[in-house]
Amino acid sequence: MIGAGNVAQRHARVLSGFADVEIIGVTDVVTPAAEALATTCGAPALPDAAALLSLQPDAVYVCVPPFAHGHAEEAVLASGAALFVEKPLAVDLAVPTRVAAEVARRGTLTAVGHHWRYLDVVRTAAQLLADRPVRLVNGVWWDKVPPVAWWIRSDRSGGPVVEQAAHVVDLARALVGPVTAVYAAGTGAPPPVPDADVDAATAATLIFAGGTVGTISSACVLGWKQRAGLEIVADGLAMYVGEDELVVRDESGQERRIPGDPDAARVAVDRAFVDAVRGIGDDIRVPYAEALETHRVTCAIAESVRTGQVVTLAPPASSVTAASELAPTASVATGGTAAVGAAVPGGAAGPASSVTAAGQVAPTASPAAPGGAAGIPAPRTEPTPAGRDGHGGTTAARPPGISRHRAT
Ligand SMILES: NC(=O)c1ccc[n+]([C@@H]2O[C@H](COP(=O)([O-])OP(=O)(O)OC[C@H]3O[C@@H](n4cnc5c(N)ncnc54)[C@H](O)[C@@H]3O)[C@@H](O)[C@H]2O)c1
């Protein structure tokens, strides 16, 4: 683990519950933080990423604040280990663009902590939207200022949309498709917290490739989390999707409330990554390249706030498919323990060349069909023998319009 703060502690708790994972090292620029987490994991605290990587881990979690991304990812990629990165990828696009290029060049297996994609209620929403054009989305994140010092400074966090509403923007992209233009405004005044320079509230208008229109609003002036989720209006269907519930109303007039299970999603995102590292699973829903597309949208919102201009987003020329990123590296333990931040006896991190050569770059996808959902597979139904699907995974039956991995 690189970074030993709140989210690292959560991942460590989840990973410690997996019988096939061993955490063998923790590092943090704040030594006592590394030592505290290392102690709970029964692992050593290492002075820096180089010392951690000298242990030849199969995979590394990078759980640093937005401003601190870059060196850790580059060191992990150079080591050949698989990479899990917490969102957001950085405060702006410079570091993630560089890292994404290196991920693509090496074919590294990556995942990003957009655990909402693993919510059962999100999958249900995608199924309900499969045959209905989405016309409008309204994403909100109305909350308090989180209790981490870096959050209130825009050069440290990227601001509330980049840092926090990213989950909702990612959900909108997953359920609707690519965003092609944004226009946004901020309050120009910070929340009432000393030294804050982020906007107290932001409102953005989004245009999606398929013609859907939407808004995203963010506010951080409450003492509690009021609401974080996405309202969706499709033909004859209205719904609200949040971490905690899905609310659906259709022509019947009946309102259905389906509880969400965010804790299960937080476990699932780690389980999917570990399974992919071990070569026994194929369910990484947000690899680095996909997270970069969400990050482009949140950064475009921040840019529009700064400039007062509409920011258009070109569709990416090409994108690394999740499938290629799922190719196991040579460091994957075979049938044994997959160590996260840990050396596996006989399973040293492999070179980039161990990644499948074919199909590294997929053609640009056309805009998602209305109701199309990226990275939200239906339940797994048909396990395939390792290798049959090209990367030792499983095949999932999906409703029409739901693709497992979208090449954006
Ligand atoms: N996916 C989620 O649900 C979720 C939840 C919480 C946080 N996060 C994200 O995780 C990231 C971290 O958030 P947090 O709440 O854990 O923050 P935090 O401040 O509690 O922890 C970050 C840790 O990283 C350390 N650090 C900073 N620079 C470092 C570097 N260069 N090398 C090693 N360690 C370094 C800090 O000392 C600190 O201990 C944020 O981007 C946040 O958005 C995601």
Ligand as a Chemical Component Dictionary entry (heavy atoms), coordinates in Angstrom:
data_LIG
# 
_chem_comp.id                   LIG 
_chem_comp.type                 NON-POLYMER 
_chem_comp.pdbx_formal_charge   0 
_chem_comp.three_letter_code    LIG 
# 
loop_
_chem_comp_atom.comp_id 
_chem_comp_atom.atom_id 
_chem_comp_atom.alt_atom_id 
_chem_comp_atom.type_symbol 
_chem_comp_atom.charge 
_chem_comp_atom.model_Cartn_x 
_chem_comp_atom.model_Cartn_y 
_chem_comp_atom.model_Cartn_z 
_chem_comp_atom.pdbx_ordinal 
LIG N1  N1  N 0  -13.394 5.390  -3.583 1  
LIG C1  C1  C 0  -13.812 5.915  -2.438 2  
LIG O1  O1  O 0  -14.917 5.677  -2.000 3  
LIG C2  C2  C 0  -12.884 6.799  -1.668 4  
LIG C3  C3  C 0  -13.132 7.029  -0.312 5  
LIG C4  C4  C 0  -12.239 7.845  0.387  6  
LIG C5  C5  C 0  -11.173 8.433  -0.265 7  
LIG N2  N2  N 1  -10.999 8.189  -1.587 8  
LIG C6  C6  C 0  -9.877  8.820  -2.322 9  
LIG O2  O2  O 0  -8.650  8.328  -1.820 10 
LIG C7  C7  C 0  -7.685  9.359  -1.846 11 
LIG C8  C8  C 0  -7.077  9.471  -0.466 12 
LIG O3  O3  O 0  -8.093  9.863  0.440  13 
LIG P1  P1  P 0  -7.935  9.612  1.999  14 
LIG O4  O4  O 0  -9.234  9.987  2.626  15 
LIG O5  O5  O -1 -7.371  8.268  2.276  16 
LIG O6  O6  O 0  -6.833  10.725 2.348  17 
LIG P2  P2  P 0  -5.912  10.768 3.630  18 
LIG O7  O7  O 0  -5.380  12.135 3.721  19 
LIG O8  O8  O 0  -6.633  10.192 4.811  20 
LIG O9  O9  O 0  -4.740  9.740  3.275  21 
LIG C9  C9  C 0  -3.793  9.977  2.287  22 
LIG C10 C10 C 0  -2.454  9.457  2.793  23 
LIG O10 O10 O 0  -1.517  9.545  1.733  24 
LIG C11 C11 C 0  -0.281  9.977  2.305  25 
LIG N3  N3  N 0  0.535   10.527 1.240  26 
LIG C12 C12 C 0  0.501   11.751 0.671  27 
LIG N4  N4  N 0  1.417   11.827 -0.307 28 
LIG C13 C13 C 0  2.019   10.640 -0.375 29 
LIG C14 C14 C 0  3.053   10.102 -1.198 30 
LIG N5  N5  N 0  3.605   10.818 -2.170 31 
LIG N6  N6  N 0  3.464   8.846  -0.970 32 
LIG C15 C15 C 0  2.894   8.110  0.000  33 
LIG N7  N7  N 0  1.913   8.555  0.821  34 
LIG C16 C16 C 0  1.479   9.804  0.615  35 
LIG C17 C17 C 0  -0.662  10.970 3.372  36 
LIG O11 O11 O 0  0.369   11.137 4.311  37 
LIG C18 C18 C 0  -1.907  10.281 3.954  38 
LIG O12 O12 O 0  -1.560  9.399  5.017  39 
LIG C19 C19 C 0  -8.400  10.628 -2.300 40 
LIG O13 O13 O 0  -8.138  10.859 -3.644 41 
LIG C20 C20 C 0  -9.862  10.317 -2.104 42 
LIG O14 O14 O 0  -10.719 10.912 -3.063 43 
LIG C21 C21 C 0  -11.808 7.377  -2.299 44 
# 
loop_
_chem_comp_bond.comp_id 
_chem_comp_bond.atom_id_1 
_chem_comp_bond.atom_id_2 
_chem_comp_bond.value_order 
_chem_comp_bond.pdbx_ordinal 
LIG N1  C1  SING 1  
LIG C1  O1  DOUB 2  
LIG C1  C2  SING 3  
LIG C2  C3  SING 4  
LIG C2  C21 DOUB 5  
LIG C3  C4  DOUB 6  
LIG C4  C5  SING 7  
LIG C5  N2  DOUB 8  
LIG N2  C6  SING 9  
LIG N2  C21 SING 10 
LIG C6  O2  SING 11 
LIG C6  C20 SING 12 
LIG O2  C7  SING 13 
LIG C7  C8  SING 14 
LIG C7  C19 SING 15 
LIG C8  O3  SING 16 
LIG O3  P1  SING 17 
LIG P1  O4  DOUB 18 
LIG P1  O5  SING 19 
LIG P1  O6  SING 20 
LIG O6  P2  SING 21 
LIG P2  O7  DOUB 22 
LIG P2  O8  SING 23 
LIG P2  O9  SING 24 
LIG O9  C9  SING 25 
LIG C9  C10 SING 26 
LIG C10 O10 SING 27 
LIG C10 C18 SING 28 
LIG O10 C11 SING 29 
LIG C11 N3  SING 30 
LIG C11 C17 SING 31 
LIG N3  C12 SING 32 
LIG N3  C16 SING 33 
LIG C12 N4  DOUB 34 
LIG N4  C13 SING 35 
LIG C13 C14 SING 36 
LIG C13 C16 DOUB 37 
LIG C14 N5  SING 38 
LIG C14 N6  DOUB 39 
LIG N6  C15 SING 40 
LIG C15 N7  DOUB 41 
LIG N7  C16 SING 42 
LIG C17 O11 SING 43 
LIG C17 C18 SING 44 
LIG C18 O12 SING 45 
LIG C19 O13 SING 46 
LIG C19 C20 SING 47 
LIG C20 O14 SING 48 
# 
